[in-house]
Amino acid sequence: MPNRLASATSPYLLQHAGNPIDWWEWSDEAFAEAARRDVPVLLSVGYAACHWCHVMAHESFEDPATAEQVNSDFVAIKVDREERPDIDAVYMAATQAMTGQGGWPMTCFLTPAGEPFHCGTYYPPTPRGGMPGFRQLLDAVTTAWREDGARVRGAAGEIAARLSDSAAAVLPSAGIDTDLLERAAAALEAQFDPRAGGFGGAPKFPPSMALEFLLRRHERVGGDEVPGAVSVTCERMARGGMYDQLAGGFARYSVDAGWVVPHFEKMLYDNALLLRVYAHLARVSSDPLARRITEETAAFLLRDLRTAEGGLASALDADTEGVEGLTYAWTPQQLRDVLGDEDGKWAADLLTVTETGTFEHGSSTLQLLADPDDPARWERVRGALLAARAQRPQPARDDKVVTSWNGMAILALAEAGAALGRPEWVAAAAETADLLLRLHVVDGRLRRSSRGGKVGTAAGVLEDHGCLADGLLALHQATGEPRWLAAATDLLDTALAHFADPDQPGSFFDTADDAEALLHRPRDVTDNASPCGASSLASALLTASVLVAEPDRYRSAAEAALRSAGFLAEKHPRFAGHWLTAAEAMVRGPLQVAVVGAEGDPGREQLLAHARRLAAGGTVVVPGPPDAPGVPLLADRPLVDGAAAAYVCRGFVCDRPAATVEELTASLLLRP
């Protein structure tokens, strides 16, 4: 019998719709039922592409005996962390406080008032590795609730109070200047792994935002070569097993320090952030590897994650039919079976596929540690392997469209398309933006996600507003169309009105002031796998401040937000990459380039292409006719002797208009 999840829109919840556990979605009714029955709540949080979520589901949630115990003694609630990041943030804080670590699946036991009294992550069905078995844990929780319920409730109340106090605390403010940026860069360089790339040891996550910061710093301070922390890391990631050497796209992270064995799920946010970095590196360095990875990653997004409605799906699963790597790993014999002996041996040598294997059961992930000596042969072999792989079972796709992650993709596609001359990427970004503005804005307010053209009920959080606004501002620059600027400023105005902390200038909550009340109002300032809401908003506010007619409100809000993160940026730069990226733009102005002239005019197009290629990351570049309606940056920017011109401005001071590429180059390369 299907449980209450059968009508859910979340693919993760639908994965559990056939469980014998009587799952509820998060709702007041579920907690009221727990209060009526006087039983605790079992809260299980995960996401559709999560490997260990699948493992716990197969081991415990599909087991009839376990389900009978859960249904008898608990009200069970299932939450998709990607659909409800606010709920996830509240109870992840509790899990980390109680256990010193976090992760998914997240397993929490709550009072009917929603207060946590025991939290953890994955539990095996029987005791293993120092962990209790899941049913053993259920027994212990039930016994404590029945025999010592008053103490359990009292402890839960104390935990909830401490969590609320912790959530209310903010870091000390610190000024953001070039000295701080130099110290942050030095700290990152000290943690850089010069052999394998990246920062720190295993597991290694792609440090997209830190790399973007280091690229922007490189452009500010100058130098002949891109910093090794960027070039080495980008090359090692692109050549390792974490990158799909056949179809493009990056896995979520590498379980080892050398990028050999990935955790196979492919997330939209990772690939959007990495697309931006590789496009930036390709523009700065003319590195053919960076250009190739940019093109292949964009192709992966638009081929494998595109939805019928024009959005981008959240992820491809870590598992295929319950097995990690089933779709992606190869043995030498499998290569020979597809390619024949001669090509099979050549491919095995090229892709580091060995008899002992680099993954499980003697199989290997595919690495391309050096460019093939015969590119034509490689393209033929690659096509044959792709065709053979397509006949294997394929990972499931989580096809919900998350606002913030799609905003990151819009930003990356618009920037990369404009900088590298790929208008089809810009057009794809515009199609996605149209979908979000048409479907995800309901009664003037942003929603978190949709699926199959049906918008969800969860309200948009701060990162949704910041990331989508940033993407729309990039589209405005790529196209010159004022509608994207207008939509972005609407989002920023909403964020300032509903997410700002009135008692802490520069600080923002992750949920709106009129959103559903949870145990406490979450506020996260750290950039982790993706930008936090506050840093994404600060970036968008800063960009918008040089695009609107009255910049002061956005500029002051951006500066206050950056000051609020200054302590974090200096002390822990690996967790402040997006803050530092925005700070680099701030100390440069941001630099603004208005390119005036008629669309299609060769002079304008030449100046525009040059500005996009040469201007440092974070520079605002907008094309259009002089005094274009709705585009303040083009106001009072006349043609020069009837011909196209480029105006380069720092803050509110502009250079003389550049009418030639040489004049524009001299203006752009001036150091601040």
Beta strands, then each sheet from edge to edge (+ up, - down):
strand 1: 24-25
strand 2: 41-46
strand 3: 75-80
strand 4: 106-110
strand 5: 116-120
strand 6: 253-254
strand 7: 262-263
strand 8: 266-267
strand 9: 315-316
strand 10: 319-320
strand 11: 323-324
strand 12: 397-398
strand 13: 401-402
strand 14: 441-442
strand 15: 445-446
strand 16: 449-451
strand 17: 454-455
strand 18: 591-596
strand 19: 620-624
strand 20: 645-650
strand 21: 653-654
sheet 1: 1+ 3+ 2+ 4- 5+
sheet 2: 6+ 7-
sheet 3: 8+ 9- 12+
sheet 4: 10+ 11-
sheet 5: 13+ 16- 17+
sheet 6: 14+ 15-
sheet 7: 19+ 18+ 20- 21+
end
